[in-house]
Amino acid sequence: MNWGVAIRTALVCAILIVLHFTLRPLLGWRAGIDFLLVALVFGSVRMRPGFAAVFGLLLGLAADSLSVQAFGASGLGMTVVGYASSYLKAVFFADNIALNGFFLFVGKWVFDVIFFLVARQLGGTELVMQLLVWSSLSAAVTAIAGVLALTLLRPVLEARTA
């Protein structure tokens, strides 16, 4: 990765992180958009797996810093998702919009499964309902918002010639 691509990727990730902490609380949806996960998947498919895992850990700790009940659950979930998405980039093409949407959906759902199992805040039918209904809806909303955000930010990502 050359410096221009790295700077543009960092800029897009910074925009998505700011959106997570500014726009997401204003929406207040039960199945909310997770812009941190969009930034994680977008950044990690452009990194080596080790760096992607560290990036996921840092984003997860930033998310965990806002809640004291399950500290570390987001860090673990985002580390796993970051490593897996970086590892899978060798198999799939990273700049395909439909594939990005699929990665975002699966990444958000896997993150939620890890988070709710590690946090141990829900149990029984509440956990099943959360994982099958609300996490799936949140993953779908995150995938749609991520695809829209990446489509809108595509001019920033394209290399300038001339």
N, C-alpha and C positions, 0 to 999 in steps of 0.2 A: 504494500500500500504506500503510495507516495504521499507527500506532505499535504498536497491540495485535497486529496480524497479524505485524509485523516481529519483535516480542519473542517471540511464540510460535514463529515459524519459527526464530529464533536458538536458542531453548531446545531444540527438537527436534533441530536440527543438532548442538548441543553434546552432547546425550545420545547421538546416533549416533556422534559422534567419540570419546567416552569408551568406548562399547561396542567400537569398532574397536581401541583400544589396550589394552583390558582383557580382553574376552571372546574375541576372535579368537585371541590367542596360546594361550589355554587349550584351545581346540578342536583346534588343530593338524591340520586337515584339509588334504589335498592340493588339493581344490577348495573353498577357504575362502570364507566370507562377507566381502564387502568393504563394511563399514559406512561407510567414507569415501565410496564411490561413491553409496551410498544417500543420505547427507547432501548430497552434491553435486547429485544429480538433484533431490532434494526442495527444496533451497534455490534452485537455479538456475531452476526453472520459476516461481519467484516473484520473479525479478530481471530486470533488463535484461541483454542479452547481454554487454555490456562488464564489468559487475559480476560476472556469472556466470563469465566467463573469469578474472577476477582471483581470485575465490573458488576456482575449480578449480586455479589455479596455486598458491595458498597451501596448499590441501589436498594437492596433489601434492608440494610441497616438504616438507610435514610427513611424508608417507609416504617420500619420498626420504631424509630425514634419518636414517632407520634403516638404510639400506643404502648402502655406499660404492661398489658395483660399477657401478651404472647411475644415477648421480645426474642428475636432470633428465628421465628417461624418464617417471616418474609425473607430473611437473609438466606436461610436454607433453601427455600423454594426458588428464589431467583438465581441462586448459584447453580442449582440443578438445571433450570430452564436455560440459563445463559450458556453453560457448558454443552448441553445437548443441542441447542440451536447452532452453536459454533461448529460442533462436531458434524452435524448433518449438512452443513453448507457445502461440504465436499461432494455430497451425493446429489444435491439439488442446486438449481440456479438461483442465486440470491436476489436478483432484481426482477423476478416475475411477480406481478401484482397479485394474481390469484394464489400463488404459492405463499407469498407473504401473508395474505389473509388466512390461509390454512395454518401456517406456522403460528400466527397470532392467536387463532382460536384454540389450537391444541396447547400452546404454551400457557395461555391464561387458565385453561381448564386444569392442566397438570399442576400449575402453581397453586390454584385453589385447593386441589386435592391434598397436596403436600401441606399447605398452610393450615387447613382445617383439621387434618389428622394430627399434626404436630402441636397445634395450639390447644387441642382438647377442650374447646369451649362449648362444643355441641356434641350431642350423643343421640343414639337411636334414630328415630324417624326424622328428627330435626336435621341431623347430619346427612341422611340420605336425601331429604328434600333440598338441602342447601347444595349438595354436590350435583344432583341430577337436574334440578330446576334452575335455581338462582345462579349457580356457577356456569351452567351452560348458557343462560341468557347473558350473563356478564361477559363470557368469552365471545359470544356473537356480537355484542355491542362493541367490545374492545376491538375485535377484528374489523368490523365495519369502520369504526372511527380511525383505526390505524391505517387502513387502506386509503381512506379519504385524506388523512394527514400526509401520508407518504406521496399521494398523488399531488396534493397541493404544494408540498415541499420539493417535488421533483426538479423544478428549475434551479433550486439551490444545490442540488446534488449533481447535476450534469456539469461535466467539465467544460470550461469555456475555451474555445479555440479562436484565436485571433485577438 
